[in-house]
Amino acid sequence: MASTVTQAPARLLFLITEDWTFWEIRRDLARIALDAGYEVTIATRVTAHAERIRQDGFHLVPIMMLRESRNPLRELLTFLELVRVYRRVRPQIVQHVAMKPVLYGSFAAWVTRVPAVINVFGGLGYAFTDRPQDRSVLRSLLQRGLRRAIALSRSVVVVQNPDDRDVLVQENVVASSQVRLIAGSGVDINRFVPVDPPAGDPIVMLVGRMLWDKGVGEFVDAVVRMKQRTVDARYVLVGRCDQGNPTAIAEAQLRRWTQDYGIEWWGHREDLPEVIGRATLIVLPSYREGLPKVLLEAAACGKAVIATNVPGCREVVQHQKTGLLVPVRDPVALADAIASLLNNHELRAAMGASGREFVVREHSKEKIGRHFLDLYQERLALAGDSSAGRSRTFA
């Protein structure tokens, strides 16, 4: 009797800086890959979610990569650690998420001859935000390093909005033929569902990391103006203090805003569907985004949203249809937009319904997952890897 040969699943490795970033943003996508037949390994700095990641069926490789580190010796050791990880795991495809993993991971993939490399930019970050100091030594070195790393690893680059694609192409970081536009990592539309806020004063909520670049300062300025108008509402900040980010807001500052202006800071929350459900409005006056998942989650919950007219946000918010767009760094315009929606229940409801329809149609985790699975198979096939056809198609 002829024996059958069972082929091992294709090995997919995600490199991401923080375990909480993976758990909160990329886990659904990794789960889709796992369900499609890939063997999935997560290489990340571990602080809180090791057991959860393992229990979800992923292999976990803790690494020491620090987003905020600028120490040359530590950075060299981080790179060498990645080389060792890639040699041990022997992935057929790696997916690097965010700037430092893209840079170091691409060089490590080149050294270890990983067949297929996907570099995902969640956004272009503070080094690429549109401010005068951007034309700095840091930005120049980063561009050169990224250009070289992407070229050597023969990777494909994934961006979440057209503006980021255009910046990377225009600044010669990557050729246009190497770029794919995939809108985020998807939303669980069965978890984030429409819900009416509880009775009482309306809640205007900003959900995100407590960063100046998220427009938290402008939100506070708008709140001060709203209180001068004696509008009855509660103003809530939800999110962690991310001290690994250069634009982090100190916890002491958040406490002062609570004391001085009555702004509520609820800290980091994992029950986001319930938290967003309590909001009347969701606000994100960010300076630049890749594709803000919180706005998609808010829209999936049937909430009208207010955001700045900047890359990423304007891909989610359809002005006057699913929410309002306001100029960046303009707390007066933000306060006016908040007041206009607080005073118009019918418009909020219509925007929330349109937002939910948009997310279900364009941004479900299943739809985004299919895009990534197609990309994995394309890259494996181009690399000549026989495992390209072994993964099941996601249904």
Sequence and secondary structure as in RCSB ss.txt:
>XXXX:A:sequence
MASTVTQAPARLLFLITEDWTFWEIRRDLARIALDAGYEVTIATRVTAHAERIRQDGFHLVPIMMLRESRNPLRE
LLTFLELVRVYRRVRPQIVQHVAMKPVLYGSFAAWVTRVPAVINVFGGLGYAFTDRPQDRSVLRSLLQRGLRRAI
ALSRSVVVVQNPDDRDVLVQENVVASSQVRLIAGSGVDINRFVPVDPPAGDPIVMLVGRMLWDKGVGEFVDAVVR
MKQRTVDARYVLVGRCDQGNPTAIAEAQLRRWTQDYGIEWWGHREDLPEVIGRATLIVLPSYREGLPKVLLEAAA
CGKAVIATNVPGCREVVQHQKTGLLVPVRDPVALADAIASLLNNHELRAAMGASGREFVVREHSKEKIGRHFLDL
YQERLALAGDSSAGRSRTFA
>XXXX:A:secstr
          EEEEEEEEHHHIIIIIHHHHHHHHHTT EEEEEEE SS HHHHHHTT EEEE    TT   HHHH
HHHHHHHHHHHHHH  SEEEEESHHHHHHHHHHHHHHT SEEEEE S   TTTSSSGGGSSHHHHHHHHHHHHHH
HHHT EEEESSHHHHHHHHHTTSS GGGEEE   S B TTTS      SSS EEEEES  BGGGTHHHHHHHHHH
HHHTT   EEEEE    TTSTTB  HHHHHHHHHHH  EE    S HHHHHHT SEEEE  S  S  HHHHHHHH
TT EEEEESSTTHHHH  BTTTEEEE TT HHHHHHHHHHHHT HHHHHHHHHHHHHHHHHH BHHHHHHHHHHH
HHHHHHHTT GGGGTS    
